[in-house]
Amino acid sequence: MPNAITAMGTSDETALFIVGREALKDSLDAQASNAQKALQKIYENYRQISSTKRTVAGLPAVEWRFRGVADGHDWSVTALAIARGTDVFTLWE
Protein backbone atom coordinates (compact mmCIF):
# COMPACT_ATOMS: atom_id res chain seq x y z
CA MET A 1 0.00 0.00 0.00
CA PRO A 2 1.42 3.39 -0.91
CA ASN A 3 0.26 4.95 2.38
CA ALA A 4 1.79 2.24 4.61
CA ILE A 5 3.72 3.59 7.59
CA THR A 6 4.63 0.21 9.07
CA ALA A 7 4.47 -3.47 8.21
CA MET A 8 5.29 -6.40 10.45
CA GLY A 9 5.21 -10.11 9.76
CA THR A 10 6.35 -13.43 11.09
CA SER A 11 9.42 -15.16 9.70
CA ASP A 12 7.30 -18.08 8.47
CA GLU A 13 5.06 -15.62 6.54
CA THR A 14 1.86 -16.86 8.18
CA ALA A 15 0.93 -13.49 9.72
CA LEU A 16 1.19 -9.92 8.47
CA PHE A 17 0.12 -6.62 10.06
CA ILE A 18 0.14 -3.37 8.07
CA VAL A 19 -0.79 0.18 9.10
CA GLY A 20 -1.51 2.92 6.58
CA ARG A 21 -2.09 6.62 7.20
CA GLU A 22 -3.52 9.32 4.98
CA ALA A 23 -5.33 12.63 5.29
CA LEU A 24 -9.08 12.48 5.85
CA LYS A 25 -10.32 13.99 2.57
CA ASP A 26 -13.82 12.56 2.41
CA SER A 27 -16.19 10.66 4.67
CA LEU A 28 -14.78 7.70 6.58
CA ASP A 29 -17.07 5.40 4.58
CA ALA A 30 -15.73 6.74 1.27
CA GLN A 31 -12.11 6.38 2.35
CA ALA A 32 -12.73 2.88 3.71
CA SER A 33 -14.25 2.02 0.33
CA ASN A 34 -11.14 3.37 -1.43
CA ALA A 35 -8.90 1.29 0.85
CA GLN A 36 -11.01 -1.75 0.10
CA LYS A 37 -10.63 -1.16 -3.64
CA ALA A 38 -6.85 -0.88 -3.22
CA LEU A 39 -6.79 -4.18 -1.33
CA GLN A 40 -8.85 -5.81 -4.09
CA LYS A 41 -5.97 -5.00 -6.46
CA ILE A 42 -3.44 -6.66 -4.14
CA TYR A 43 -5.38 -9.85 -3.36
CA GLU A 44 -6.42 -12.19 -6.15
CA ASN A 45 -9.85 -13.79 -5.83
CA TYR A 46 -10.90 -11.10 -3.30
CA ARG A 47 -14.06 -12.20 -1.48
CA GLN A 48 -15.66 -9.91 1.10
CA ILE A 49 -17.14 -11.73 4.07
CA SER A 50 -18.56 -8.85 6.10
CA SER A 51 -18.53 -5.09 6.66
CA THR A 52 -19.46 -3.36 9.93
CA LYS A 53 -19.36 0.15 11.38
CA ARG A 54 -17.65 0.20 14.77
CA THR A 55 -16.32 2.50 17.45
CA VAL A 56 -12.71 1.87 18.43
CA ALA A 57 -11.35 3.73 21.47
CA GLY A 58 -14.18 6.23 21.01
CA LEU A 59 -13.32 6.85 17.34
CA PRO A 60 -15.52 6.01 14.34
CA ALA A 61 -14.31 3.00 12.35
CA VAL A 62 -15.30 0.67 9.52
CA GLU A 63 -14.28 -2.98 9.73
CA TRP A 64 -14.40 -5.46 6.89
CA ARG A 65 -13.33 -9.06 6.56
CA PHE A 66 -12.32 -10.79 3.37
CA ARG A 67 -10.37 -13.67 1.89
CA GLY A 68 -7.93 -13.50 -0.98
CA VAL A 69 -4.68 -14.81 -2.40
CA ALA A 70 -1.40 -12.86 -2.29
CA ASP A 71 2.10 -14.19 -2.96
CA GLY A 72 0.70 -17.70 -3.35
CA HIS A 73 -0.91 -17.71 0.11
CA ASP A 74 -4.64 -17.83 0.82
CA TRP A 75 -5.25 -15.14 3.44
CA SER A 76 -8.15 -14.49 5.80
CA VAL A 77 -7.96 -10.75 6.49
CA THR A 78 -9.57 -8.33 8.93
CA ALA A 79 -9.20 -4.69 7.88
CA LEU A 80 -10.11 -1.57 9.83
CA ALA A 81 -10.30 2.09 8.83
CA ILE A 82 -10.29 4.51 11.79
CA ALA A 83 -10.78 8.28 11.59
CA ARG A 84 -8.77 10.34 14.09
CA GLY A 85 -8.68 14.09 13.72
CA THR A 86 -7.63 14.89 10.16
CA ASP A 87 -6.22 11.40 9.48
CA VAL A 88 -7.52 7.98 8.53
CA PHE A 89 -5.56 4.95 9.68
CA THR A 90 -6.07 1.70 7.79
CA LEU A 91 -4.98 -1.46 9.55
CA TRP A 92 -5.12 -4.99 8.28
CA GLU A 93 -3.90 -8.33 9.45
C-alpha distances in whole Angstrom, upper triangle without the diagonal:
4,6,5,9,10,10,13,15,19,20,21,18,19,17,13,12,9,9,7,10,11,15,17,18,19,20,18,18,17,14,14,14,12,9,11,11,8,8,11,10,9,12,15,18,16,19,19,21,21,20,22,22,23,24,22,25,26,23,22,19,18,18,17,17,17,17,16,16,13,15,18,18,18,16,18,15,16,13,14,14,16,18,20,21,20,16,14,12,10,11,11,13
4,6,9,11,12,15,18,21,23,24,21,22,20,16,15,11,11,8,9,10,13,15,16,18,20,18,19,18,14,15,16,13,11,13,13,10,11,14,12,12,15,18,21,19,22,22,24,24,23,24,24,25,26,24,26,27,24,23,21,20,20,20,21,20,21,19,19,17,18,21,21,22,20,21,19,19,16,17,15,17,18,19,21,18,15,14,13,12,13,14,17
4,6,9,11,15,17,21,23,25,22,23,20,16,14,10,8,5,6,6,10,12,14,16,18,16,17,16,12,13,15,12,10,13,14,11,12,16,15,14,17,20,23,20,23,22,24,24,22,23,22,22,23,21,22,24,20,20,18,18,18,19,20,20,21,20,21,18,20,23,23,23,21,21,18,18,15,14,13,14,15,16,17,15,12,10,9,9,11,13,16
4,6,7,11,14,18,20,21,18,19,17,13,11,7,6,4,6,9,13,15,17,19,20,18,19,18,15,15,17,14,11,14,15,12,12,16,15,14,16,20,22,20,22,22,24,23,22,23,22,22,22,20,21,23,20,20,18,18,18,18,19,19,20,19,20,17,18,21,21,21,19,19,16,16,13,14,13,14,16,16,18,17,13,12,9,8,9,11,13
4,7,11,14,18,20,22,19,21,17,14,11,8,6,5,7,10,13,16,18,20,21,19,21,21,17,17,19,17,14,17,19,16,16,20,19,17,20,23,26,23,25,24,26,26,24,24,24,23,22,20,20,23,20,21,19,19,19,20,21,22,23,22,23,20,21,24,23,24,21,22,19,18,15,15,14,15,16,16,17,16,13,12,10,10,10,12,14
4,7,10,14,16,18,16,17,14,11,8,6,5,7,9,13,16,19,21,23,24,21,23,23,19,18,21,19,16,18,20,17,16,20,20,17,19,23,25,23,25,24,25,25,24,24,24,23,23,20,21,23,21,22,19,20,19,20,20,21,22,21,21,18,19,22,21,22,19,20,17,17,15,15,15,16,18,18,20,19,16,14,11,11,10,11,12
4,7,11,13,15,12,14,11,7,6,4,6,9,12,15,19,21,24,25,25,22,24,24,20,19,21,20,16,18,19,16,15,18,18,15,16,20,23,21,23,22,24,24,23,24,24,23,24,21,22,25,22,23,20,20,19,19,19,19,19,18,18,15,16,19,17,19,16,17,15,15,14,15,16,17,20,20,23,22,18,17,13,12,10,10,10
4,7,10,12,10,11,8,6,5,6,9,12,15,19,22,24,27,28,28,25,26,26,23,21,24,23,19,20,22,19,17,20,20,17,18,21,23,22,23,23,24,24,24,25,26,24,24,21,22,26,24,25,22,22,20,20,19,19,19,19,18,16,16,18,17,18,15,16,14,15,15,16,18,19,22,22,25,25,21,19,16,14,11,11,9
4,7,8,6,8,5,4,6,9,12,15,18,22,25,27,30,30,30,27,28,28,25,23,25,24,20,21,23,20,17,20,20,17,17,20,22,21,22,23,23,24,24,26,27,26,26,23,25,28,26,27,24,23,21,20,19,19,18,17,16,14,14,16,14,15,13,15,14,15,16,18,20,21,24,25,28,28,24,22,19,16,13,12,9
4,5,5,6,6,7,9,12,15,19,22,26,29,31,33,34,34,30,31,31,28,26,28,27,24,24,26,23,20,23,23,19,19,21,23,23,24,24,25,26,27,28,29,28,28,26,27,30,29,29,26,26,23,23,21,20,19,19,17,15,15,16,14,16,14,15,15,17,18,20,23,24,28,28,31,32,28,26,22,20,17,15,12
4,5,8,9,10,13,15,18,21,25,28,32,33,36,37,37,33,34,34,31,29,31,30,26,26,28,25,22,25,25,21,20,23,25,24,26,27,27,29,30,31,33,32,32,29,30,34,33,33,30,29,27,26,24,23,21,20,19,16,15,16,14,17,16,18,18,20,21,24,26,28,31,32,35,35,31,29,25,23,20,18,15
4,6,8,10,14,16,20,23,26,30,33,35,37,38,37,34,34,35,32,29,31,30,26,26,27,25,22,24,24,20,19,21,23,23,24,25,26,28,29,31,32,32,33,30,32,35,34,34,30,29,26,25,23,22,19,18,16,15,13,14,12,14,14,16,17,19,21,24,27,29,32,33,36,36,32,30,26,24,21,18,15
4,6,7,11,13,17,20,23,26,30,31,34,34,34,31,31,31,28,26,27,26,23,22,24,21,18,20,20,16,16,17,19,19,21,22,23,25,26,28,29,29,30,28,29,33,31,31,27,26,23,22,20,18,16,15,13,11,10,11,9,11,11,13,14,17,18,21,24,26,29,30,34,33,29,27,23,21,18,15,12
4,7,11,14,17,20,24,27,30,31,34,34,33,30,29,30,28,25,26,26,22,21,23,21,18,20,20,17,15,17,19,18,19,20,20,22,24,25,27,27,28,26,28,31,30,29,26,25,21,20,17,16,14,14,13,12,11,12,9,10,9,11,12,14,16,19,23,25,28,30,33,33,29,27,23,20,17,14,10
4,7,10,14,17,20,24,27,28,31,31,30,27,27,28,25,22,24,24,20,19,22,20,16,19,20,16,15,18,19,18,19,19,19,20,21,23,25,24,25,22,24,27,26,26,23,22,18,18,15,15,14,14,13,12,13,14,11,11,9,10,10,12,14,16,19,21,25,26,29,30,26,23,20,17,13,11,7
4,7,10,13,17,20,24,25,27,28,27,24,24,25,22,19,21,21,17,17,19,17,14,17,17,14,14,17,18,17,18,18,19,20,20,22,23,22,23,21,23,26,24,24,21,20,17,16,15,14,14,14,13,11,12,14,12,12,10,11,9,11,12,14,17,19,22,23,26,26,23,20,16,14,11,8,5
4,7,10,14,17,21,22,24,25,24,21,22,23,19,17,19,19,15,16,18,16,14,17,18,15,15,18,20,18,19,18,19,19,19,20,21,20,20,18,19,22,20,21,18,17,15,15,14,15,15,15,16,14,15,17,15,15,12,12,10,10,10,11,14,15,19,20,23,23,19,17,13,11,7,6,4
4,7,10,14,17,18,21,22,22,19,20,20,17,15,17,16,12,14,16,14,12,15,16,13,14,18,20,18,19,18,20,20,19,20,20,19,20,17,19,22,19,19,16,16,15,15,15,15,16,16,16,14,16,18,16,17,14,14,11,11,9,11,12,14,16,17,20,20,16,14,10,8,6,6,7
4,7,10,14,15,18,19,19,16,18,18,15,13,16,15,12,14,16,14,13,17,17,15,17,20,22,20,21,20,21,20,19,19,19,18,18,15,17,19,16,17,14,15,14,15,16,17,18,18,19,17,19,22,20,20,17,17,13,12,10,10,10,11,13,14,17,16,12,10,7,6,5,7,9
4,7,11,12,15,16,17,14,16,16,12,12,14,13,9,12,14,12,12,16,16,15,17,20,22,20,21,20,22,21,19,19,19,18,18,16,18,19,16,16,14,14,14,15,17,18,19,19,20,18,20,23,22,22,19,19,15,14,11,10,9,10,12,13,15,14,10,8,5,5,6,9,12
4,7,9,12,14,15,13,15,15,11,12,15,13,11,14,16,14,15,18,18,18,20,23,25,22,24,22,24,23,20,20,19,18,18,16,17,18,15,15,14,15,16,17,19,21,23,22,24,22,24,27,25,25,22,22,18,17,13,12,10,10,10,10,12,10,7,6,5,6,9,12,15
4,6,9,11,13,11,14,13,9,11,14,12,11,14,15,14,15,18,18,18,21,24,26,23,25,23,25,24,21,21,19,19,19,18,19,19,16,16,15,15,17,18,21,22,24,24,25,23,25,29,28,27,25,24,21,19,15,14,11,11,10,11,11,9,6,6,7,9,12,15,18
4,6,9,11,11,14,13,10,12,15,13,13,16,17,16,18,21,21,22,24,27,29,26,27,25,27,25,22,22,20,20,19,19,19,19,16,15,15,16,19,20,23,25,27,27,29,27,29,32,31,31,28,27,24,22,18,16,12,12,9,10,9,6,4,6,9,11,15,18,21
4,6,7,7,11,10,8,10,13,12,12,15,17,16,18,21,22,22,24,28,29,25,26,24,26,23,20,19,17,17,17,17,18,17,13,12,13,14,17,19,22,24,26,27,29,28,30,33,32,31,28,27,23,21,17,15,11,10,7,9,8,5,5,5,9,11,15,18,22
4,7,9,11,9,8,11,13,11,13,16,16,16,19,21,21,23,25,28,29,26,27,25,27,25,21,21,19,20,20,20,22,20,17,15,15,16,19,20,24,25,28,28,30,29,31,34,33,32,30,29,25,23,19,17,13,13,11,12,11,8,8,9,12,14,18,20,24
4,6,8,6,6,10,11,10,12,15,15,16,19,20,21,23,25,27,28,25,25,23,25,22,19,18,16,18,18,19,21,20,16,14,14,14,17,19,22,23,26,27,29,29,32,34,33,32,29,28,24,22,19,16,13,13,11,13,13,10,10,10,13,14,18,20,24
4,5,5,6,9,10,11,12,14,15,17,19,20,22,23,25,27,27,24,24,21,22,20,16,15,13,15,15,17,19,17,14,11,11,11,15,16,20,22,25,26,29,29,32,34,33,31,28,26,23,21,17,15,11,11,9,12,12,11,11,10,13,14,17,20,23
4,5,5,6,8,10,10,12,14,15,16,18,20,21,22,25,25,22,21,18,20,17,13,12,10,11,12,13,16,15,11,8,7,8,11,13,17,19,22,24,26,26,29,31,30,28,25,23,20,17,14,11,8,8,6,10,11,11,10,8,10,11,14,16,20
4,6,5,6,9,10,10,12,14,15,16,19,20,21,23,23,19,19,16,17,14,11,11,9,11,13,15,18,17,13,10,9,7,10,11,15,17,20,22,25,25,28,30,29,27,24,22,19,16,13,11,9,10,10,14,15,15,13,11,13,12,15,16,20
4,5,5,6,9,10,11,13,14,15,17,19,20,22,23,19,19,17,19,17,13,14,13,15,17,18,21,20,16,13,12,10,13,14,17,18,21,22,24,25,28,30,29,27,24,23,20,18,15,13,10,12,12,15,16,15,13,11,13,13,16,17,21
4,5,5,6,9,10,11,12,14,16,17,18,21,22,18,19,17,19,17,14,14,13,15,16,17,19,19,15,12,11,10,12,13,16,17,20,21,23,23,26,28,27,25,23,22,18,16,13,11,8,10,10,13,14,12,11,8,10,9,13,15,18
4,5,5,6,9,10,11,12,15,15,16,19,19,16,16,13,15,13,10,11,11,12,14,15,18,18,14,11,9,7,9,9,12,14,17,18,20,20,24,26,24,22,20,18,15,13,9,8,6,9,10,13,16,15,12,9,10,8,11,12,15
4,5,5,6,9,10,10,13,15,15,17,18,14,14,12,15,13,10,12,12,15,17,18,21,21,18,15,12,9,11,10,13,13,16,17,20,20,23,25,24,22,20,18,16,14,11,11,9,12,13,17,19,17,15,12,13,11,14,14,17
4,5,5,6,9,10,11,13,15,17,18,15,16,14,17,16,14,16,16,18,20,20,23,23,19,17,14,12,13,13,15,15,17,17,19,19,22,24,23,22,20,19,16,16,12,12,10,13,14,17,19,17,14,12,13,11,13,14,18
4,5,5,6,9,10,11,12,15,17,13,15,13,16,15,13,15,15,16,18,18,21,21,18,16,13,11,11,11,13,13,15,15,17,16,19,22,21,20,17,17,13,13,9,9,8,11,13,16,18,17,14,10,10,8,10,10,14
4,5,5,6,9,10,10,13,13,10,11,9,12,12,11,13,14,16,19,19,22,23,19,17,14,11,10,8,10,10,12,12,15,15,18,20,19,17,15,14,11,11,9,10,10,13,15,19,21,20,17,13,13,10,11,11,13
4,5,5,7,9,10,12,13,10,12,11,15,15,14,16,17,20,22,22,26,26,23,20,17,14,14,12,13,12,14,13,15,15,18,20,20,18,17,17,14,15,12,13,13,16,18,21,23,21,19,16,16,13,14,14,16
4,5,5,7,9,12,14,11,14,13,17,17,16,18,19,21,23,23,26,26,23,21,18,15,15,13,14,13,14,13,14,13,16,18,18,18,16,16,14,15,12,13,13,16,18,21,23,21,18,15,14,11,13,12,15
4,5,5,6,9,11,8,11,11,14,15,14,17,18,20,22,21,25,26,23,21,17,15,13,11,11,10,11,9,11,10,13,16,15,14,12,13,10,11,10,12,12,16,18,21,24,22,19,16,14,11,11,10,12
4,5,5,7,8,6,9,9,13,14,14,18,20,22,24,24,27,28,25,23,19,16,15,12,12,10,10,8,10,10,14,15,15,14,13,13,12,13,12,15,15,19,21,24,27,25,22,19,18,14,15,13,15
4,6,7,10,8,12,13,17,18,18,21,23,25,27,27,30,31,28,25,22,19,18,16,15,13,13,10,11,10,13,15,15,15,14,16,14,16,15,17,17,21,23,26,28,26,23,20,19,16,16,15,16
4,7,10,9,12,14,17,18,19,22,23,25,27,26,29,30,27,25,22,20,18,16,15,12,12,9,8,7,9,12,12,12,12,13,12,15,13,16,17,21,23,25,28,26,23,20,18,15,15,13,14
4,6,6,9,11,14,16,17,20,23,24,27,26,29,31,28,26,22,19,17,14,13,10,8,5,5,5,9,10,10,9,9,11,10,13,13,16,18,21,24,27,30,28,25,22,20,16,15,13,13
4,5,9,12,15,18,19,23,25,27,30,29,32,34,31,29,25,22,20,17,15,11,9,6,5,6,9,9,10,9,10,12,13,16,16,20,21,25,27,30,33,32,28,25,23,20,19,16,16
4,6,10,12,16,18,21,24,26,29,29,32,34,31,29,25,22,19,16,14,10,8,5,6,9,12,12,11,9,10,12,13,16,16,20,22,25,28,31,34,33,30,26,25,21,20,17,17
4,7,10,12,14,18,20,22,25,25,29,30,27,25,21,18,16,12,10,7,6,4,7,10,13,13,12,10,10,10,10,13,13,16,18,22,24,28,30,29,26,23,21,18,17,14,15
4,6,9,12,15,19,21,24,24,28,29,27,24,21,17,15,11,9,5,5,6,10,13,16,16,14,11,11,10,10,12,13,16,18,22,25,28,31,30,27,23,22,19,18,15,15
4,6,8,12,15,17,21,21,25,26,23,21,17,14,11,7,6,4,7,9,13,15,19,19,17,14,12,10,9,10,11,13,15,19,22,25,28,28,25,21,20,16,16,14,15
4,7,10,14,16,20,20,24,25,23,21,17,14,11,7,5,5,7,11,14,17,21,20,18,14,12,10,10,10,11,14,16,19,22,26,29,29,26,22,21,18,17,14,15
4,7,10,13,16,17,21,22,20,17,14,11,8,5,5,7,10,14,17,20,23,23,21,17,15,12,11,9,10,12,14,17,20,23,26,26,24,20,19,16,16,14,15
4,7,10,13,15,19,19,17,14,11,7,6,4,7,9,13,16,19,21,25,25,23,20,17,14,12,10,9,10,11,14,16,20,23,23,21,17,17,14,14,14,15
4,6,10,12,16,16,14,11,9,6,5,6,9,12,16,19,22,24,27,28,25,23,20,16,14,11,11,10,11,12,15,18,21,22,20,17,16,14,15,15,16
4,7,10,13,13,11,8,6,5,6,9,12,15,19,22,25,26,30,31,28,26,22,19,17,13,12,10,10,10,12,15,18,19,17,14,15,14,15,15,18
4,6,10,9,8,6,5,6,7,10,13,17,20,23,26,27,30,31,29,26,23,20,17,13,12,9,10,9,11,13,17,18,17,14,14,14,14,15,17
4,7,6,5,5,6,8,10,13,16,20,23,26,29,29,32,34,31,29,25,22,19,15,14,11,11,9,10,11,14,17,16,14,14,14,14,16,18
4,5,5,6,6,9,10,14,16,20,23,25,28,28,31,32,29,28,24,21,18,14,13,10,10,8,10,10,14,16,15,13,12,13,12,14,16
4,6,9,10,13,14,18,20,23,26,29,31,31,33,35,32,31,27,24,21,17,16,13,13,10,11,10,13,16,15,14,13,15,14,17,19
4,7,9,13,15,18,21,25,28,30,33,33,35,37,34,33,29,26,23,19,18,14,13,10,10,10,12,15,15,14,14,16,17,19,21
4,6,10,12,16,19,23,26,28,31,30,33,35,32,31,27,25,21,18,15,12,10,7,6,7,9,12,12,11,11,13,14,17,20
4,7,10,14,17,20,24,26,29,29,32,34,31,29,26,23,20,16,14,10,9,6,6,8,11,13,12,10,11,12,14,16,19
4,7,10,13,17,20,22,25,25,28,30,28,26,22,20,16,13,10,7,5,4,6,9,13,14,12,9,9,10,11,13,16
4,7,10,13,17,19,22,23,26,28,25,23,20,17,14,11,8,6,5,7,9,13,16,16,14,11,11,9,11,12,15
4,7,10,14,16,19,20,24,25,22,20,16,14,11,7,6,4,7,9,12,15,18,19,16,13,12,10,9,9,12
4,7,10,13,16,18,21,22,19,17,14,11,8,6,5,7,9,12,15,18,21,22,19,15,14,11,11,9,11
4,7,10,14,15,19,19,16,14,11,8,6,5,6,9,12,15,18,21,25,25,22,18,16,13,12,9,10
4,7,10,12,16,16,14,11,8,6,5,7,8,11,14,18,21,24,27,27,24,20,18,15,13,10,11
4,7,10,13,13,10,7,6,5,6,9,11,14,17,21,24,27,30,30,27,23,21,17,15,12,11
4,7,10,10,8,6,5,7,8,11,13,16,19,22,25,28,31,31,27,23,21,18,16,13,12
4,7,6,5,4,6,9,10,14,15,19,21,25,28,30,33,32,29,25,23,19,18,15,14
4,5,5,7,7,11,11,15,15,19,21,24,27,29,32,31,27,24,22,18,17,14,13
4,6,9,10,13,14,18,18,22,24,27,30,32,35,33,30,27,24,21,19,16,15
4,7,9,13,15,19,20,23,26,29,32,34,37,36,33,29,27,23,21,18,17
4,6,10,12,16,17,21,24,27,30,32,35,35,31,28,25,22,19,16,14
4,7,10,13,16,19,22,26,29,31,35,34,31,27,24,21,19,15,13
4,6,10,12,16,19,22,25,28,31,31,27,24,21,17,15,11,9
4,7,10,14,17,20,24,26,30,30,26,23,20,16,14,10,8
4,6,10,13,16,20,22,26,26,22,19,16,13,10,7,6
4,7,10,13,17,19,23,23,20,16,14,11,8,6,6
4,7,10,14,16,20,20,16,13,10,7,6,4,7
4,6,10,13,16,17,14,10,8,6,5,6,9
4,7,10,13,13,10,7,6,4,6,9,12
4,6,10,11,8,6,5,6,8,11,15
4,7,7,6,4,6,9,12,15,18
4,6,5,6,8,11,13,17,20
4,6,8,10,14,17,20,23
4,7,10,13,17,20,24
4,6,10,13,16,20
4,6,10,13,17
4,6,10,13
4,7,10
4,7
4
